[in-house]
Each structure stands twice: as C-alpha cells, then as structure tokens.
Amino acid sequence: ETGVTQSPTHLIKTRGQQVTLRCSSQSGHNTVSWYQQALGQGPQFIFQYYREEENGRGNFPPRFSGLQFPNYSSELNVNALELDDSALYLCASHRDRFTDTQYFGPGTRLTVL
Amino acid sequence: SQKIEQNSEALNIQEGKTATLTCNYTNYSPAYLQWYRQDPGRGPVFLLLIRENEKEKRKERLKVTFDTTLKQSLFHITASQPADSATYLCALDTGGRRALTFGSGTRLQVQP
C-alpha cells in the first residue's frame, strides 16, 4: 500500500452535474498530481498541485479544477459532466515537485450517465 | 506528433519463462522513464525508474533497459510467475514538471 487514499471509491452521476473527488497524500509528500484513465488506456495527466498552488496542467478544459489544502490533501472538481468524463481518476503523491517517483492511490471510478 | 507505444495485444507466456515488454516513443526527449504495474481496478504501482544516462537497471527479477538512440525501453521479468499477471505501463517524464505521460499498457498473462 502506498499510503495514498482516495474517496469515494465509486460514483455515479448524470450528465451536467458536478463532482468532487478527494485525495489524501502520503505522509511527508507536498505534491499531488491528478490523472484520468479511460478504460483500456494509460493515465492522462490533468494537473499538479505543489504547496497549494497549481504547478502545471495537461490538456483538460477549465471545467476540471482543483485545490490543495495546507495538509497537502487535494480535491479534483469537474463541472458540467459529460459522458466522456467516465473514467478512473487517480491521484499520485510525490515527496516534492522535484521528486521523480510518484505513488498512486487506488482511484475513484466515475460513471456519467 | 508525440507518441508512446506499447504492444496493445496481451502477452501470454508460460511460468518460469522471461517476459519482455516493449515501450517505444517518438518526438520526446525524456529525462527518465518509469515502469508501473497495474492490476484491474487499482492504481498503478511504481516498479523501476531509469534515467537517460543509464543503460540498464535491475531490481530482483526485473530488468529495464533504456536506449535513447532507438527511443526504446525493454522491461524484462525473469522466472515469471502467475502472480506477475497484470498490465504494465511505461511512463515518460515530459515537460520537466514530473507530469508523467503514459503508454496504454501491455497486459501480461503468465500461465501456470
């Protein structure tokens, strides 16, 4: 186990709704990255947070937003859900933004109907 | 365009044999490459990291090679076991901010 936890485990939403996913990073880690993994694909980078600020973003629209809290836990918010947002959402924590190894949580499976 | 390619077809091998998985990339100059294991419905688990100036890295039954001229990494599991059955992902550091770009993975099935 990596010590990275995510909640909820599974979620079902309808198109147009909003969702918030949560991640607790491993103890001592101040950087969190979020990834989206569609079925049969590799994870795709959404964005990264370092010490409560966004530190890079992948090719995702602004309706994907995030937060990092002083304890380095993080949230991913998705507005105006679309059917294609159905995926496994993974967070990964790193010791800091210069550390190469990332430790992934178990993911949140989001289904949009 | 930039691409990371892994064999999309599953690799089936007999227990005890060596499994070799391939990761090819184009139009990237990664500082390092990582390999992860992913079981169904679970998050990826870090296995090995190899840097651009390293040719080979080993960890127990695992070996990774990295050829920046060929733009290819090979991942070997020796003396494979049914418990090694999983999807294996390669990932590159692109953009220098530790944001990984993943291949789509290769599913390995080790038959007893």
Interface residues (C-beta under 8 A of the other chain):
Chain A: T2 V4 T31 S33 Y35 G40 Q41 G42 P43 Q44 F45 Q48 N55 G56 G58 L88 L90 A92 H94 R97 F98 T99 D100 T101 Q102 Y103 F104 G105 P106 G107 R109
Chain B: I4 Y32 Q34 Y36 G41 R42 G43 P44 V45 F46 L49 L89 A91 D93 G95 R97 R98 A99 L100 T101 F102 G103 S104 G105
